Amino acid sequence: MNVIKNGAIAVGTALVLSALQVQAEVKWDISADAMLDATSYRGYLFPSDSQEAYLRRAKAAAKFEFSPLVSAKMSVEYDYDKALTVDDFYLLVNPAKDYGIYLGKFKEPSGLAKSGSLKAQTFTERSIATNIFSFGRKSGAKLAANGGFWAAEAAVMQAEADEAGVDDGRVTAFKATVNPYRSENKKAFAHLGVSYSQRDSTERRFDLNEPMLVPTLGNLLRSPNYDAERIATTSVEFAAAYKKWLFQTERYQQGIDEFDGDEYQHSGYYASLSWAIKGKSREYRGGKIKLANKNKPLVELALRVSEVDMRERNDGDKAEVFTASANYYFKQHYRVVLEYEFAERERHDDGFVTLTDGDAVKARFQINF
């Protein structure tokens, strides 16, 4: 199936490039990053108290500009829990200013935290709620538009077999954001957004699971198993910045419809507050929050709380995670993060309730080039 998809993408790319005037000299740009983590953890949440050091990820990306109308991107990633994979592999056609058509494999339209790159997050990882209720990259087609104070994306995609299970499932997703206020210097702004994702023909034994605090320990958070026919996830988001302060939050609601007609609901949220004590605070551009100046030092302090509730009929987990982080971007290509996290998990299993907790101290050294 992947061979057919990649072949179709390659054929489509060739057809589009042949139909459009390609500039004589193709412009290109290569980037890469690597993240090395060390963590010490303890508590009954984990199999045992221990320390670990590991390569969180290594990633390389290449962008090509064939003409003012046509560009492409390909990226490969090595992750701690999987072999080398192709992340992005898409063609971008810009038929008009501020409009883009994506063809290939790309990130599904999603909320504020998921749409941003991991290397530019305020914390070492996205929140537990974001990781549970957001989905990754898939093959398909997407239309994106940027109207200045608003932005929107809509996509039709195909879930991979390991996500859909029984059969590959069709995915429809969209996102819309609005920027009701932004100061001239971009240091103060307000942001509102909503996103929606629906996937059909998913696996007959569908469940949600995710690591907690320490990714290498495997999935410590789980939902019940469902004979899922349809899964719909909605999120609403809000962010506001003033001078050196940034507040950001998202709320997720997920509905699961089973083949026999039963319906279930999951929910979660995160809220974070960060303070840039040195350097330029993050800016708002195109519906996303980004680093203001990658060439200047930046020191940030941040707090975050996140909750996930996947309990249904005396089964499943509820969890809360508190995170405190200190970021230091020094020179142009380096970043150091120190972080403390505390988590509580409430597990329901056939009417029995088990409460466990744990904490972890993390350090990350990151290099970008």
MILUM-146745 format. One record per atom (N, C-alpha, C, CB): residue in one letter; x negated, y, z. Coordinates in steps of 0.001 Angstrom, whole numbers, plus 500000, padded with zeros to 6 digits. Glycine has a CB too. Layout:
<atoms>
AXYZ ...
</atoms>
This chain:
<atoms>
M499179498794500000 M500000500000500000 M499142501260500000 M500930500004501206 N498072501301500850 N497201502462500884 N496466502664499575 N496214502334502007 V496088501553498916 V495401501660497627 V496312502325496602 V494955500265497125 I497595501917496589 I498557502502495654 I498740503990495934 I499911501772495743 K498865504340497233 K499060505748497598 K497867506586497187 K499299505887499101 N496666506107497519 N495469506873497174 N495284506972495669 N494238506241497805 G495645505914494950 G495576505965493496 G496545506980492920 G495855504601492911 A497749507010493472 A498741507982493011 A498281509402493295 A500096507725493677 I497654509589494455 I497139510916494788 I496058511335493794 I496581510936496224 A495158510409493476 A494072510720492543 A494613511047491151 A493087509546492461 V495597510260490693 V496201510528489385 V496900511876489381 V497193509420489009 G497643512159490448 G498330513440490541 G497365514598490550 G499186513485491771 T496264514431491258 T495238515474491286 T494682515736489892 T494105515083492238 A494378514674489177 A493831514818487822 A494816515517486894 A493461513447487248 L496096515171486992 L497112515779486134 L497261517270486410 L498452515081486326 V497285517631487703 V497443519039488048 V496233519846487592 V497652519201489558 L495043519305487841 L493837520029487444 L493731520194485932 L492610519312487964 S494190519196485195 S494146519296483738 S495179520280483206 S494368517931483113 A496280520453483948 A497329521361483497 A497017522813483829 A498651520971484113 L496143523037484832 L495800524394485243 L494384524733484801 L495941524554486766 Q494156526029484621 Q492822526458484215 Q491877526386485406 Q492855527890483631 V490864525546485321 V489902525375486403 V488694526266486149 V489473523893486537 Q488254526978487203 Q487117527871487030 Q485846527071486741 Q486927528748488281 A484913527727486066 A483705527030485623 A482896526493486799 A482841527961484785 E482824527258487855 E482032526844489009 E482959526555490183 E480992527929489387 V482962525320490621 V483808524922491744 V483164525391493044 V484028523381491762 K483924526132493859 K483434526571495159 K483705525480496189 K484099527911495582 W482775525293497114 W482965524251498106 W482373524668499439 W482343522944497634 D482870524028500493 D482416524317501844 D482493523030502670 D483269525454502492 I481468522771503444 I481413521561504290 I481301521980505749 I480207520638503889 S482069521337506602 S482009521593508044 S482009520263508790 S483205522482508505 A481567520292510046 A481524519069510863 A481530519449512333 A480269518208510527 D481927518502513159 D481855518703514604 D481660517358515284 D483132519410515138 A481125517392516496 A480945516197517313 A481182516572518765 A479526515580517118 M481841515662519507 M482187515910520907 M481676514752521764 M483728516088521080 L480822515063522721 L480296514067523646 L480879514336525026 L478735514093523683 D481585513342525591 D482278513497526862 D481638512653527956 D483743513126526709 A481691513176529171 A481313512415530374 A482404512655531404 A479885512845530933 T482861511598532066 T483961511733533018 T483760510810534209 T485301511433532340 S484224511277535355 S484241510485536583 S485676510468537084 S483256511066537671 Y486227509286537342 Y487639509188537706 Y487833508245538882 Y488469508715536513 R488942508476539599 R489233507660540778 R490745507678541015 R488456508185542041 G491245506673541742 G492649506620542106 G493304505325541678 G493380507780541506 Y494465505042542249 Y495195503810541942 Y495812503824540542 Y496283503586542973 L495808504983539905 L496290505055538524 L495400504245537588 L496354506513538056 F494118504105537920 F493144503454537050 F492836502035537540 F491853504285536979 P492327501193536664 P491936499834537093 P490889499844538202 P491399499048535906 S489973500818538165 S488949500954539206 S488358502357539112 S487828499859539059 D487664502783540160 D486955504059540133 D485645503868539379 D486697504595541578 S485342504819538478 S484130504631537677 S483724505940537005 S484346503530536615 Q482649505865536232 Q482166506982535414 Q481887506461534010 Q480880507637536037 E482081507325533027 E481840506939531637 E481283508116530855 E483134506424530980 A480509507799529835 A480065508766528843 A480307508158527475 A478561509151529041 Y480870508942526557 Y481239508380525261 Y481373509488524225 Y482552507583525368 L481277509091522976 L481495510004521865 L483011510113521636 L480749509511520565 R483574511269521962 R485021511443521788 R485394511412520325 R485489512756522416 R484661512129519500 R484876512049518063 R483723512710517327 R486208512703517673 A483572512316516068 A482682512984515126 A483462513130513830 A481332512183514914 K483468514322513269 K484311514584512108 K483579515459511100 K485625515250512535 A483801515180509826 A483243515984508740 A484341516281507736 A482049515259508054 A484339517494507196 A485372517913506243 A484739518663505084 A486434518793506934 A485336518505503909 A484885519209502706 A486087519868502040 A484167518235501716 K485932521143501707 K486973521890500994 K486440522306499628 K487432523139501812 F487289522202498620 F486912522542497245 F487932523520496670 F486816521263496359 E487436524564496033 E488308525523495345 E488040525412493846 E488067526997495857 F488998524832493131 F488848524633491689 F489240525873490898 F489684523450491236 S490174526635491445 S490625527880490841 S491375528647491920 S491528527625489572 P491769529910491666 P492564530632492661 P493883529944492992 P492840532026492174 L494325529042492122 L495602528364492333 L495467526973492941 L496332528263491036 V494317526349492793 V494175524943493162 V492959524733494064 V494056524070491904 S493176524044495181 S492084523668496080 S492372522283496639 S491911524710497234 A491409521727497343 A491571520385497895 A490765520267499176 A491135519305496876 K491150519301500009 K490426519050501251 K490370517558501521 K491087519788502433 M489227517108502022 M489066515732502466 M488276515738503768 M488355514865501381 S488711514959504745 S487979514861505999 S487945513419506471 S488608515762507071 V486859513052507122 V486701511713507695 V486362511873509167 V485593510889506945 E486807510916509975 E486625511021511417 E486276509668512017 E487882511582512077 Y485325509698512950 Y485054508535513787 Y485569508848515184 Y483524508177513807 D486489508039515684 D487104508247516979 D486639507174517949 D488630508247516864 Y486770507439519241 Y486307506497520260 Y487032505158520201 Y486478507100521630 D488262505130519694 D489040503885519729 D489316503300518355 D490341504123520425 K488659503813517313 K488901503253515987 K487684503481515098 K490164503879515349 A487662502750513996 A486551502892513057 A486700504185512258 A486481501675512108 L485796504394511338 L485828505573510484 L487103505597509657 L484600505610509570 T487829506699509695 T489088506822508963 T489109508110508146 T490283506785509932 V489931508114507114 V490169509322506322 V491329510075506957 V490471508978504818 D491078511305507402 D492130512117508017 D492922512871506957 D491527513104509028 D492276513875506369 D492926514680505323 D492441514238503950 D492644516191505530 F493379514209503023 F493023513919501634 F494145514482500767 F492815512362501386 Y494067515793500501 Y495205516425499822 Y494765517488498825 Y496142517043500841 L495688517768497928 L495561518836496941 L496503519958497350 L495880518324495490 L496043521187497275 L496855522360497597 L497001523231496367 L496233523164498757 V498239523446495978 V498557524307494838 V499282525536495362 V499426523553493770 N498794526717495005 N499415527983495413 N500095528634494219 N498364528944496024 P501384528343494001 P502083528904492837 P502315530399492950 P503406528211492648 A502320530931494169 A502503532361494402 A501809532722495707 A504020532744494445 K501595534005495915 K500949534456497128 K501779534053498343 K500738535974497093 D501118533514499350 D501738533115500625 D502607531865500511 D502575534251501162 Y502506531136499409 Y503230529873499258 Y502245528778498863 Y504367530000498199 G502433527585499435 G501540526479499115 G502278525162499024 G500447526377500145 I501858524318498093 I502405522974497934 I501281521979498205 I503019522767496500 Y501476521122499209 Y500490520117499595 Y500919518753499055 Y500320520070501142 L499971518044498427 L500217516706497912 L499091515794498386 L500323516708496353 G499448514729499103 G498423513809499588 G498658513445501037 G497039514415499423 K497575513344501798 K497649512994503216 K497247514214504046 K496730511770503544 F498145514629504961 F497912515828505738 F498683515718507056 F498333517097504943 K498506516709507912 K499136516703509223 K500630517020509098 K498444517715510156 E501438516230509787 E502886516458509785 E503209517808510432 E503620515311510530 P504151518590509865 P504561519835510515 P504966519574511965 P505725520490509746 S504390520333512882 S504595520052514302 S504395521327515095 S503635518943514800 G504429521198516416 G504398522338517303 G503058523037517379 G504793521916518644 L503019524054518219 L501876524953518303 L500587524233518688 L502161526047519296 A500644523357519679 A499425522681520134 A498929521660519117 A499671521996521471 K499825520866518562 K499434519814517624 K498919520389516315 K500606518889517353 S499459521506515879 S499034522084514598 S497635522663514662 S500003523159514165 G497141522980515854 G495791523491515994 G494765522372516070 G495694524363517219 S493548522655515652 S492482521659515661 S492064521330517087 S491277522156514859 L491680520074517322 L491226519661518645 L489974520427519065 L490952518159518666 K489112520760518113 K487854521419518466 K488063522850518952 K486920521419517275 A489238523429518689 A489513524800519103 A490547524887520217 A489979525604517923 Q490925523756520818 Q491884523766521915 Q491251524389523163 Q492380522334522216 T492081524948524019 T491583525520525270 T491106524432526221 T492668526362525942 F491711523229526134 F491376522108527003 F490679521012526191 F492648521553527694 T490130520012526869 T489457518930526143 T490441518117525310 T488724518011527122 E491674517970525809 E492702517232525088 E494001518033525081 E492924515840525721 R494857517739524121 R496200518312524149 R496955517726525341 R496961518033522810 S498071518336525699 S498826517891526868 S499397516496526646 S499954518879527186 I499741515829527756 I500326514495527667 I501658514543526913 I500526513899529076 A502422515618527073 A503692515748526355 A503463515907524857 A504491516941526891 T502474516709524469 T502166516886523045 T501734515567522422 T501066517946522855 N500881514824523093 N500395513557522538 N501500512514522423 N499270513011523396 I502453512515523352 I503544511546523304 I504544511872522193 I504259511497524649 F504923513140522079 F506052513505521223 F505661514112519880 F506922514464521946 S504378514223519577 S503943514729518271 S503334513589517465 S502920515891518435 F503429513704516147 F502937512654515262 F501789513182514406 F504073512116514369 G501040512269513805 G499810512629513124 G499946512809511627 G498794511610513389 R498900512397510918 R498827512608509478 R499479511461508719 R497377512767509039 K500082511803507574 K500729510816506710 K500640511304505270 K502219510580507130 S500993510425504347 S501018510784502933 S502389511341502566 S500673509564502050 G502388512355501702 G503657512937501284 G503463514248500561 G504558513141502473 A504510515084500603 A504506516397499966 A505047517418500952 A505344516393498655 K504443518613500938 K504843519663501877 K504870521007501181 K503895519709503083 L505870521822501524 L505959523202501068 L505755524108502269 L507327523488500370 A504809525045502172 A504508525975503252 A504647527402502754 A503095525732503809 A505167528279503616 A505343529681503266 A504965530554504446 A506791529961502827 N504379531715504149 N503978532669505181 N504489534042504784 N502426532682505377 G505466534526505553 G506068535815505231 G505556536965506059 G507525535731505388 G504382536839506652 G503836537900507481 G504240537722508932 G504291539255506973 F505458538130509281 F505920537963510657 F506642536631510859 F506841539113511040 W506737535820509817 W507338534486509937 W506538533494509096 W508835534503509489 A506695532211509433 A506051531134508672 A506935529904508751 A504611530824509213 A506880529056507720 A507718527858507693 A507026526760506904 A509101528168507085 E507299525512507291 E506794524336506597 E507896523287506543 E505522523774507296 A507981522571505425 A508916521451505292 A508228520343504528 A510232521883504579 A508379519089504992 A507648517980504379 A508507516724504323 A506356517698505153 V508265515937503280 V508799514589503163 V507599513664503086 V509746514430501907 M507535512685504005 M506334511878504142 M506696510413504312 M505493512360505324 Q505665509576504323 Q505848508141504474 Q505019507666505659 Q505451507384503176 A505700507087506662 A504989506577507830 A504196505337507454 A505971506261508975 E502990505225508006 E502172504058507738 E502745502834508444 E500725504304508177 A502313501652508021 A502869500407508552 A502647500276510054 A502256499216507838 D501498500730510554 D501245500564511987 D502094501505512819 D499776500793512294 E502689502536512183 E503603503407512893 E505038502932512727 E503459504840512406 A505393502457511543 A506780502098511270 A507082500649511616 A507101502349509820 G506079499777511581 G506276498402512029 G506883497510510976 G507137498381513236 V508210497330510985 V508874496392510086 V508723496824508640 V510352496265510442 D509049498065508343 D508938498618506996 D508379500026507109 D510319498617506258 D507710500474506054 D507318501875506028 D508571502728506090 D506482502203504761 G508563503764506934 G509750504584507129 G509572505974506556 G510089504675508596 R510651506514506039 R510617507881505517 R510636508868506672 R511806508141504561 V509845509919506543 V509767510964507551 V510137512293506914 V508355511027508182 T511032513028507539 T511322514400507141 T511008515297508326 T512813514567506678 A510303516378508073 A509874517242509169 A509844518690508696 A508484516814509699 F510151519609509609 F510004521021509289 F509626521804510533 F511294521576508678 K509083522978510305 K508706523885511376 K508935525307510924 K507241523675511795 A509428526160511832 A509631527572511538 A509162528389512734 A511124527871511207 T508435529459512477 T507947530330513543 T508222531784513183 T506435530107513789 V508305532610514215 V508496534043514018 V507613534787515005 V509991534446514192 N507095535910514542 N506209536753515345 N506893538102515553 N504806536931514656 P507747538229516578 P508510539474516749 P507667540672517129 P509555539280517785 Y506453540423517673 Y505602541552518058 Y504135541156517957 Y505935542028519494 R503348542070517396 R501895541931517414 R501276543313517343 R501395541039516242 S500362543597518257 S499714544905518276 S498750545019517106 S498974545133519611 E498333546225516817 E497447546462515680 E496101545771515857 E497238547954515481 N495613545705517077 N494324545042517320 N494464543538517541 N493642545664518522 K495697543001517431 K496000541566517529 K495753540984518925 K495171540806516520 K495502541842519920 K495241541345521265 K496523541075522037 K494388542331522024 A497630541650521602 A498920541410522236 A499899540914521180 A499454542698522930 F500621539853521496 F501586539319520542 F502606538449521262 F500875538513519440 A503703538175520569 A504722537229521028 A505020536279519884 A506024537965521507 H505285535033520224 H505495533986519211 H506640533090519655 H504196533144518985 L507523532761518705 L508611531815518934 L508613530802517792 L509991532550519040 G508923529547518098 G508944528541517037 G509808527357517392 G507549528072516734 V510196526617516359 V510962525386516520 V510486524392515475 V512498525645516391 S510428523124515846 S510055522082514887 S510958520877515078 S508566521678515048 Y511110520101513991 Y511999518937514010 Y511383517843513147 Y513434519308513504 S511457516604513637 S510932515465512897 S511896514298513034 S509518515076513399 Q512212513659511903 Q513091512481511922 Q512440511372511107 Q514514512822511358 R512398510182511692 R511829509027511005 R512853507903511013 R510497508571511671 D512989507263509853 D513958506184509660 D513242504851509484 D514856506471508442 S514010503757509636 S513496502395509417 S512226502138510207 S513231502159507933 T512253502499511480 T511079502272512313 T511108500855512867 T511012503303513459 E510095500510513628 E509928499125514038 E511023498659514999 E508578498946514681 R511307497366514978 R512375496802515796 R512001496769517275 R512714495401515318 R510722496816517598 R510291496852518986 R509437498096519176 R509506495556519377 F510091499246519113 F509389500527519168 F509191500949520623 F510171501616518387 D507993501468520936 D507765502061522240 D506747503184522108 D507287501001523255 L506711504049523107 L505752505137523172 L504763504827524278 L506456506504523410 N503480505021524011 N502468504810525040 N501286505734524791 N502008503335525068 E500556506032525856 E499507507040525754 E498541506889526927 E500114508468525721 P497239507117526692 P496285507164527811 P496592508336528743 P494838507274527284 M496055508259529962 M496187509341530926 M494814509699531479 M497153508946532069 L494414510944531307 L493167511519531823 L491918510960531170 L493083511299533295 V491823509641531022 V490613509017530470 V491006508226529219 V489912508081531533 P490761508751528017 P491232508094526787 P490712506673526601 P490834508912525599 T489492506392527049 T488894505087526781 T489513503955527593 T487425505146527056 L490320504265528596 L490912503221529428 L492179502624528824 L491220503773530792 G492614503123527694 G493803502571527050 G495072503224527560 G493873501076527268 N496202502662527168 N497494503273527440 N497961502975528870 N498532502777526430 L498010504017529686 L498469503897531064 L499882504429531250 L497526504628531988 L500447505018530197 L501803505563530236 L502620504891529149 L501803507113530057 R503846504455529483 R504638503710528506 R506123504029528647 R504405502204528667 S506851503788527569 S508311503875527558 S508883502463527478 S508818504753526366 P510201502289527629 P510805500982527343 P510642500619525867 P512298500983527726 N510873499360525518 N510902498926524124 N512305499144523546 N510483497430524003 Y512353499608522302 Y513638499887521662 Y513717499175520309 Y513839501414521484 D514927498732519949 D515190498279518586 D515591499514517781 D516317497159518542 A514611500346517487 A514874501698516988 A515191501711515497 A513681502596517263 E516297502327515153 E516666502547513760 E516317503960513318 E518155502288513556 R516405504923514240 R516158506321513909 R515599507034515132 R517454507013513412 I514587507854514908 I513984508642515980 I513942510098515542 I512554508122516332 A514509510975516346 A514526512406516042 A513906513175517199 A515972512901515768 T512934514021516895 T512217514779517914 T512312516268517599 T510736514330518001 T512717517046518591 T512823518496518464 T511938519163519500 T514287518960518619 S511288520243519111 S510498521015520075 S510736522501519863 S508991520686519946 V510716523232520956 V510775524695520908 V509527525216521601 V512090525255521588 E509005526336521125 E507738526837521631 E507779528342521818 E506607526458520696 F506967528797522755 F506850530235523026 F505417530523523444 F507863530697524135 A504892531626522974 A503563532065523385 A503547533583523436 A502465531530522418 A502780534116524372 A502633535563524499 A501240535874525013 A503713536157525441 A500667536949524502 A499332537366524922 A499335538849525221 A498281537034523844 Y498552539210526228 Y498356540619526573 Y496923540800527043 Y499370541086527671 K496177541591526285 K494771541818526563 K494023540480526646 K494605542617527870 K493542540091527817 K492734538883527964 K493538537654528366 K491662539119528974 W494864537788528518 W495702536710529021 W496530536082527914 W496609537219530119 L496695534759527985 L497502534037527003 L498361532994527711 L496602533367525933 F499668533060527476 F500603532064528005 F501185531284526840 F501736532735528850 Q501287529971526999 Q501774529107525911 Q502565527950526497 Q500594528574525045 T503722527634525890 T504532526532526385 T505328525902525250 T505473527013527493 E505605524607525381 E506468523876524445 E507341522907525227 E505625523116523376 R508561522734524765 R509484521753525352 R509906520789524263 R510731522448525997 Y509875519480524579 Y510178518430523611 Y511426517656524052 Y508968517471523449 Q512231517299523082 Q513398516444523313 Q513442515393522212 Q514726517282523346 Q513517514132522604 Q513498513049521613 Q514707512137521802 Q512188512229521719 G515404511885520692 G516531510970520697 G516209509714519910 G517767511645520128 I516549508543520470 I516294507260519820 I517619506535519636 I515296506393520648 D517949506210518383 D519160505458518064 D518776504029517723 D519940506115516891 E519378503067518428 E519106501660518159 E520068501114517111 E519205500838519449 F519717499946516573 F520529499321515538 F521929498959516041 F519833498079515017 D522063498697517345 D523365498318517884 D524208499520518298 D523180497404519064 G523711500743518047 G524475501946518352 G524119502623519656 G525896501620518370 D523316502003520503 D522905502634521759 D522004503829521478 D522180501620522670 E522103504847522340 E521313506061522191 E520546506338523479 E522215507261521824 Y519302506827523329 Y518453507105524471 Y517788508461524278 Y517396505992524662 Q517361509062525398 Q516741510380525370 Q515447510393526179 Q517710511436525905 H514406511019525606 H513166511290526312 H512927512800526293 H511967510517525669 S512136513289527222 S511853514723527248 S510472514983527847 S512936515474528051 G509974516178527632 G508686516561528188 G508388518021527897 G507579515675527630 Y507376518551528552 Y506977519940528334 Y505534520134528800 Y507932520917529080 Y504973521261528397 Y503736521743528997 Y503811523263529075 Y502483521277528180 A503053523829529985 A502908525282530089 A501476525569530499 A503930525900531114 S500843526522529827 S499440526828530121 S499232528337530191 S498508526207529053 L498250528733530987 L497863530130531124 L496343530199531071 L498416530752532453 S495819531041530179 S494367531165530049 S493942532627530140 S493889530554528719 W492695532817530555 W492133534152530752 W490735534185530142 W492091534533532271 A490535535073529169 A489223535244528548 A488436536251529384 A489352535720527051 I487545535748530211 I486836536648531121 I485630537304530446 I486384535887532363 K485195536738529322 K484116537339528548 K484345537038527080 K482729536818529012 G484160538036526230 G484355537850524798 G485776538176524372 G484015536432524407 K486028538071523080 K487338538379522525 K488338537261522798 K487229538626521029 S489528537633523225 S490575536640523461 S491076536095522130 S491744537252524271 R491802535005522193 R492309534364520974 R493324535260520265 R492949533003521308 E493378535130518934 E494245535965518112 E495353535138517468 E493430536682517035 Y496341535853516946 Y497497535230516301 Y497438535508514807 Y498831535755516909 R497389534422514021 R497345534580512561 R498134533449511905 R495871534593512042 G499083533802511048 G499811532809510262 G500577531793511072 G498877532099509390 G501147532219512212 G501920531307513029 G501086530414513924 G502759530472512164 K499758530653514002 K498869529839514828 K497999530739515694 K497990528920513951 I497542530187516817 I496642530893517714 I495230530379517458 I497058530699519212 K494320531284517120 K492981530879516707 K491925531680517449 K492809531049515197 L490685531163517426 L489572531896517995 L489378533200517238 L488288531052517965 A489113534280517974 A489005535593517347 A487705535760516576 A489118536675518392 N486595535334517180 N485283535505516559 N484411534320516933 N484618536845516998 K484174533442515975 K483398532228516241 K481912532504516415 K483596531238515123 N481481533722516076 N480059534040516158 N479661534722517474 N479678534924515000 K480626535006518331 K480344535695519588 K480666534778520770 K481155537014519684 P479950534907521880 P480227534086523057 P481636534333523598 P479195534364524147 L482224533279524162 L483546533378524760 L483579532496526005 L484659532963523745 V484041533066527118 V484224532320528364 V485693532386528735 V483324532887529518 E486329531211528913 E487751531130529232 E487976530283530478 E488536530550528047 L488939530681531281 L489463529871532360 L490932529584532066 L489286530579533737 A491380528349532327 A492743527989531947 A493352526991532924 A492761527413530537 L494664527079533094 L495448526148533898 L496597525619533045 L495982526834535199 R496960524353533269 R498073523757532515 R498792522722533364 R497567523112531207 V500103522678533232 V500906521630533830 V501728520989532723 V501818522185534971 S501864519667532761 S502601518946531724 S503378517801532353 S501643518416530630 E504551517524531786 E505398516448532309 E506018515673531157 E506503517015533235 V506146514370531336 V506809513479530381 V507777512595531147 V505772512615529586 D509003512468530653 D510008511605531283 D510538510631530245 D511171512443531897 M510154509356530372 M510585508316529433 M511324507191530166 M509371507746528668 R512006507531531257 R512761506543532026 R514138506323531387 R512912506998533505 E514516505085531240 E515826504723530705 E516311503433531359 E515767504565529165 R517433503513532058 R518080502311532612 R517099501459533420 R518687501468531483 N516473502091534406 N515568501395535329 N514326500827534658 N516303500286536014 D513875501472533584 D512653501035532911 D511957502264532343 D512963499989531784 G510605502198532266 G509838503296531688 G509141504148532732 G510734504160530861 D508364505122532257 D507518505943533119 D507899507414533079 D506073505787532723 K507593508074534185 K507596509528534269 K506234509945534788 K508755510061535192 A505667511020534235 A504322511428534646 A504201512934534662 A503266510828533720 E503368513430535578 E503011514837535653 E501491514951535682 E503650515516536903 V500960515924534948 V499506516114534875 V499191517592535084 V498936515614533503 F498254517868535973 F497771519227536205 F496321519306535735 F497898519629537718 T495985520374534999 T494648520520534420 T494098521910534693 T494679520249532906 A492842521984535125 A492109523238535270 A490841523138534430 A491772523539536778 S490584524146533598 S489496524042532617 S488695525333532545 S490054523698531232 A487408525179532252 A486520526316531998 A485802526061530680 A485492526524533175 N485943526990529747 N485349526904528411 N484215527894528261 N486404527152527333 Y483164527482527617 Y482073528402527290 Y481623528129525862 Y480879528250528292 Y481991529026524931 Y481492528995523557 Y480253529880523518 Y482587529480522517 F479076529299523372 F477877530112523339 F477187529984521984 F476926529711524469 K476565531093521594 K476001531230520261 K477090530938519228 K474784530280520071 Q476757530304518114 Q477750530137517056 Q478309528729516987 Q477150530500515733 H477528527744517350 H477909526373517029 H478139525472518249 H476859525766516172 Y478068526013519455 Y478088525151520621 Y479195525534521599 Y476751525195521314 R479707524511522296 R480757524716523291 R480547523738524443 R482171524535522658 V480729524221525658 V480677523388526851 V481996523551527601 V479456523766527759 V482584522442528051 V483840522464528797 V483662521683530102 V485007521867527946 L484107522274531200 L484200521592532483 L485672521561532869 L483327522300533585 E486149520396533327 E487588520258533517 E487892519333534692 E488249519728532238 Y488979519665535403 Y489502518802536462 Y490967518505536160 Y489341519467537874 E491355517221536291 E492742516825536057 E493248515926537183 E492874516108534705 F494507516125537533 F495169515280538512 F496494514817537918 F495385516035539862 A496814513529538049 A498031512969537452 A498774512098538455 A497690512152536195 E500098512138538361 E500976511242539111 E501873510501538135 E501823512025540155 R502053509213538357 R502912508400537492 R503963507679538333 R502069507376536683 E505194507776537874 E506310507072538510 E506791505998537530 E507484508070538901 R506535504745537854 R506858503628536943 R508098502881537434 R505656502647536827 H509073502733536525 H510297501985536805 H510253500669536025 H511572502822536428 D510455499568536719 D510388498253536102 D511449497354536738 D508966497635536255 D512585497187536034 D513698496357536535 D514149496780537935 D513286494881536555 G514233498093538137 G514721498596539407 G513654498855540445 G515689497657539954 F512446498345540244 F511345498589541171 F510605499863540745 F510371497364541216 V510306500705541717 V509628501968541442 V508251501957542101 V510471503173541947 T507210502248541299 T505834502293541795 T505264503680541543 T504954501202541116 L504712504307542579 L504100505625542467 L502586505484542566 L504638506584543564 T501875505995541573 T500411505972541593 T499886507334541163 T499853504850540667 D498655507637541562 D498038508893541138 D496546508685540946 D498303510018542166 G495920509682540366 G494485509632540133 G493991510981539662 G494134508547539112 D492702511202539739 D492132512445539229 D490833512156538500 D491897513452540370 A490390513135537733 A489178512972536930 A488474514308536782 A489511512383535543 V487158514253536783 V486311515409536475 V485639515131535139 V485243515677537612 K485753516086534209 K485238515884532846 K484248516958532455 K486380515857531845 A483343516602531566 A482437517554530938 A482341517202529459 A481026517539531622 R482338518212528622 R482208517987527176 R481158518937526612 R483576518188526449 F480299518367525780 F479395519169524958 F479821518990523515 F477893518757525166 Q480068520110522856 Q480590520092521479 Q479698520914520571 Q482037520630521430 I479467520379519394 I478686521095518391 I479506521193517110 I477322520387518128 N479533522400516532 N480243522648515281 N479289523246514261 N481449523583515507 F479379522784513053 F478545523372511991 F479194523133510638 F477109522778512014 
</atoms>
